[in-house]
Amino acid sequence: MQAWLAEKAVASLEEGALLLLRINNNRAMYQQILLRGLRDKLIYELEKHLRIRLDGHTRQEAVQIVRAVEATAADTAKLHAARVRRGRRADHDELPEKIQTLYEKNTELYTKMHRYHEQLRLMQDAEPCDRYALCQALKKADEQYRRNWDRYDGYEVKKK
């Protein structure tokens, strides 16, 4: 797959379509790519599957990853709601600026995560491989969000 994509401009359309057929077993797509010469569609589909493979996963694992990320995102939404109710720390103004900014960054990060989650919900009927890249972005943002809260909550102000 990588070799075909590396030479995508000159590689045989038929070889690439056959490669995709072996991956997704979608005969209708295979025929449309060949009949209409849909090289861009073929490249998109192969790159999508390659991303999953390079991450060391199979299509079945991608399904499980998508489900796990969506569950984590739902848990993060609950965490965020609790955070909003609680508000800033009482000693927020005494914290170093880089720790204070974590609070604001997480507000922005959560907005971004919420957008990703909504996009995933709109793509509910899409194949897991179509949702995989968005799930990876959501997972990365969620991990950063949680790390920021751990740093913010765990920071101890040194008393003079």
N, C-alpha and C positions, 0 to 999 in steps of 0.2 A: 504494500500500500504506500509506504514512504517512497519507494523507488518510483512508482508511477506518479505520485504527486510531485516529486522532485523534477520530473520531466514532463509535467502536465501540458505544456505548450505543444510538445511534439509527440507525446505518448499516444498510442492507439486508443481511440475512443472505445472500440470494441473490447479491448483488454481491460480498460478501466470499468466499463459497464459490467463485464463478467465478474470482475473482482467485487464490485458492489453487490451483484446478485448473490454471490457466495456468502456475503456478510448478512444481507437483510432478506434474502429469498423473496424479493418483490419483483415478480416477472413483469408486471405492468410498467413499473418504473424502468426496468431494464429495456423493454421494448420502446418506450417513449424516448429514452436517452438516445438510443440508436436511430430511431426513425426521424427524430427532430434535430439530432446533433446537439443535444443539450450538455455541452461540455461544462459550462458554469455550474449547472445543477449537479452534475457528476462530481465535480471538484468539491462543492459544498458538502455533499453527502459523504464523500470519502474523508474529508477533513474532520467532519463531525465524529465519525467512527474512529478515526485515528487518534483524536484527542482522548477518547475513552481508553483506547488501547495503550497509549503512551503513559497514562496514569496507572496502568497495570490492572485494568478492570475488564470484565466481560460485559456483554449487553445485559445479562441477568443481574450482575452486580450493580450495574447502572440503575436498574429499577429499584433495587434495595437502597441505594445511595439517595435517590430522589425522594423516596418515602422517608428515610431517616432525616434528611435535611428539612423536609416540610414539617416533620414532627418537632424538630429542634426550633424551627422558626416560630411555630405556635407557642412553644414554651418560652421563647424569648419575648414574644408579645405580652405574655403574662408577667414576665420579669420587668419589662418596660413599664407596664401599667402600675406595678407596685412601686417602681422607682419614681414615677411621676407623682404619685400620691405622697411619697416620703419626702421628695425634694432634695435640696442640697444638704450637705453635712452642716452641723451647727458651727463648725470651725472652718468652713469653706474659705473664708477670707484670710485665714492664717496659713493656708496651704501655699506651697510654692506655685508659681504661675503655671509651670508645666503640668502639675497635678490638677490645678483648677481647670485648665483647658480640656482635660479628659472629659469633664462633665459636658461641656459644650460640644465636643467632638462626637460624643455618644448620641447626642440629640440629632446631629446631622447624619450620623451613621445609621441610626434607627430609621430615619426617613428613607434613606437609600435602601435599607433592608426591606422596609415595608413595600417599596416600589417593586423590588425583585419578587417578593412574595405574591403581590398582586399579579404580576406578569405570569408567574408560575400557575396561579389559579386560572388565569385566562387560557393557559396552554394545557389545561387539564386533559384534554382529549389527544394531545400530541404524544408522540412516541417518547419514551424516556431518554433516548439518545438526543432528541431535539431539546429536551429540558435540561440535560446534563450540564452544559456550560453555564446556564443561569443558576443552577443549583450550586455549582462550584463557587460562583461569585457570591452567592448568598451565604454559603458555608464560611468562606473566608471573612466576609464582613461580620458574621455572627461571632466568629472566634475573636476577632479584633474587639468587638463590642464587649464581650465577656472579659477579655484581658484588661481593657480599659477600666471596667468596673472593679475588677480585682485590685488593680493598682490604686484606684481612687479610694476604695473602701479600706484597703490594707495600709495606706500610708499613715504613719504615725508622726504627729507633730512633736518635734523635740522641744521640750520645755527648757527655758533658760534658767 
